[in-house]
Amino acid sequence: MNAKLGTYVCLPLVIILSLTLLQMCSSDSTKPQDNEQTVDVTGSWELATTITSNTFGLPNGETNTEFIYLSDSSGVLSIINFDGHWGNCSVNGKNITFTGTEISDDFDSTATLVTTGTGTISASEITGTFITEVYMSQPVNSNNPDGTINSDFVMTKMEESPCYSRASFGDPESSAYVLPFPVGAEYAIYQSYCWRTGGHRNQLAYDFAIPIGDTIVAARSGVVLEVREDSPDNGEGEGEHNYVYIQHEDGTLAFYAHLMQYSVLVEPDDSVETGQYFALSGNSGKSGEPHLHIGVYENYPPVEGVDIPINFRNAEGPLDSRNGLIRGEIYRAMPY
């Protein structure tokens, strides 16, 4: 076992996901070559990965899974995970090759992961192998990796979630919404839209990882319809979250949830302006960690599956192919 790997050795699940999910591939290729063919892979897939051998003393044989979204453009395979965009890989016939690097600074360690692999595409599966070289605090072109990790992978096609059919976010510059925290503040996305696990499976909502006690502002002006603020910030109690509903002039409804106990400054029938401070972030209701949940619905009362895709005109940070915010990425509120 390489001692320099530190917390990576103690967290085999994280290492597996880092190798296979953070950066499966990146390619400068945007057009198929003459010997390539179009392969229809559009849709949701389940990716299972298994470490087969390594030089770090990690457990072999453990399989981990993650849900991803694949899209195909004339023989160039785009692999999109809502943790981030992985890039493009050219498809040659029914075979795929990919290579990529990922600089990781999680867990107070720094590593460069250089992954290469091959795969074969069938009607319902993509299978293959990864070989990942791990460089601890070294440049990506180093000739002396600290170790290697070999993994097999299998992607199986899944039934498409109806949530994705609604997930078209449009041009953020024309959005009626701003980020629900003050200008200059920045937070990561804790859970993004249509997420396959957790509470967003059929929701176009976002969770921002905002600590307890930080300021929440109105993403759009409107009138307060309903308020709750009596639940403690203990992360327990299904449906017991504190919340505020704000209805906009077009009848749409913004839902702000998991607010801090007794922090809400508005009451029903109050008018609020875009960017107005009205509550503090909390950890009320069923919650894995302190965060703000925000979603917008067509009307009141809200109905799951009848929500609206929104983005934010003052958000500085990366967007995915649908112009949606990406899980794990940090977004800064800019002046508007």
C-alpha positions, -999 to +999 in steps of 0.1 A: +000+000+000+013+034-009+011+056+022+010+088+001-024+078-012-037+087+023-075+090+024-079+075-010-069+041+003-094+044+031-122+053+007-123+027-020-158+038-031-146+073-037-116+060-057-138+039-079-162+067-087-132+091-092-117+068-118-149+060-137-172+090-132-152+122-128-133+119-161-140+088-182-128+105-214-120+138-231-113+141-268-108+169-292-127+150-318-160+166-327-166+149-361-168+112-369-141+097-391-149+079-424-148+045-407-171+055-379-208+048-378-237+064-359-245+045-327-277+054-310-269+055-273-291+084-262-307+079-228-301+069-192-277+042-184-264+025-152-227+022-149-212-006-128-175-007-121-153-033-104-117-030-094-098-060-107-063-052-096-042-024-081-010-015-065-025+004-036-039-025-016-075-016-023-101-044-021-107-062-054-141-074-067-163-047-052-189-034-076-203+001-075-229+018-096-238+052-108-265+066-131-254+086-162-269+101-193-255+094-228-261+113-260-250+105-295-241+130-323-233+114-356-207+089-343-193+111-316-203+098-282-210+125-255-210+111-220-228+133-195-231+127-158-249+153-136-217+155-116-203+171-146-196+167-183-171+140-192-163+150-228-165+133-262-151+100-275-151+089-311-169+057-319-153+034-344-179+008-355-191-007-323-159+000-305-151+030-283-118+043-270-113+070-244-086+087-225-086+115-200-071+131-169-086+144-138-070+166-112-085+157-078-081+178-047-107+161-025-101+149+010-071+173+015-051+152-009-040+160-045-038+134-072-037+133-110-057+104-124-048+094-160-073+069-173-073+050-206-097+024-217-116+005-244-152-007-247-176-025-270-211-012-277-241-036-282-278-028-283-282-026-246-247-027-231-213-009-233-186-030-217-148-026-213-119-019-191-101+010-175-064+014-166-058+044-143-024+057-133-024+077-101+001+106-096+002+121-062+010+158-063+029+154-096+023+169-130+002+150-154+031+142-178+051+125-151+067+092-161+066+078-127+030+071-114+026+063-077+005+033-087-021+019-110-057+007-107-074-016-132-112-017-134-138-034-155-170-016-164-205-024-177-231+002-188-267-010-191-294+010-207-323+020-186-358+033-192-357+070-197-370+091-168-399+114-177-381+141-157-355+145-185-382+152-211-390+184-191-354+194-185-347+221-211-334+251-192-330+277-220-307+307-221-297+317-186-292+354-197-330+356-203-340+339-171-364+357-147-345+341-118-313+349-098-295+327-075-312+324-041-283+338-021-266+372-020-244+387-047-208+376-040-217+344-022-209+310-038-221+275-030-219+240-045-249+221-059-256+193-034-282+175-056-291+185-091-323+179-112-337+145-122-311+128-099-315+091-099-311+087-062-325+108-033-355+131-036-351+146-071-359+116-093-389+134-109-380+169-100-364+198-118-353+212-084-318+221-071-302+217-037-275+242-028-251+231+000-256+262+021-247+260+058-271+267+086-276+304+092-265+317+058-288+342+040-315+332+016-329+357-009-359+356-033-349+343-067-378+363-082-402+388-070-437+378-059-462+374-031-458+350-001-485+323+000-475+300+028-448+297+055-436+271+080-407+277+104-413+256+136-392+225+127-358+220+144-326+218+123-318+182+130-322+167+095-350+144+107-387+141+100-400+132+065-421+162+053-412+183+084-391+209+066-395+246+071-405+264+039-417+295+021-439+295-010-437+326-032-460+331-061-448+351-091-469+375-113-473+348-140-488+324-115-457+302-111-447+292-076-412+290-060-407+266-032-378+272-007-373+244+018-352+232+047-350+267+061-336+274+096-361+272+125-377+305+133-356+324+107-383+334+082-389+371+080-420+371+058-456+362+063-484+352+039-495+381+016-462+399+020-446+411-012-410+404-018-386+417-044-359+398-064-328+395-042-347+403-010-334+386+022-363+366+037-349+336+056-318+317+066-306+283+054-312+253+077-314+216+081-350+211+089-370+181+078-355+150+062-321+162+051-287+145+047-269+178+054-277+215+057-289+229+023-315+250+005-339+232-018-355+253-045-380+243-072-406+261-093-440+248-101-467+258-126-492+269-100-504+265-064-507+240-048-476+224-063-478+190-079-447+168-085-441+164-122-457+197-130-426+217-123-406+242-144-370+241-155-352+273-143-317+286-144-302+318-130-291+348-150-265+358-125-249+324-119-212+321-126-203+285-131-204+256-156-237+244-172-244+210-187-257+203-222-293+212-212-281+245-196-287+231-162-266+234-131-242+205-123-240+185-091-207+192-072-200+224-091-197+257-073-219+287-084-211+323-076-239+350-075-228+378-097-243+414-099-275+416-120 
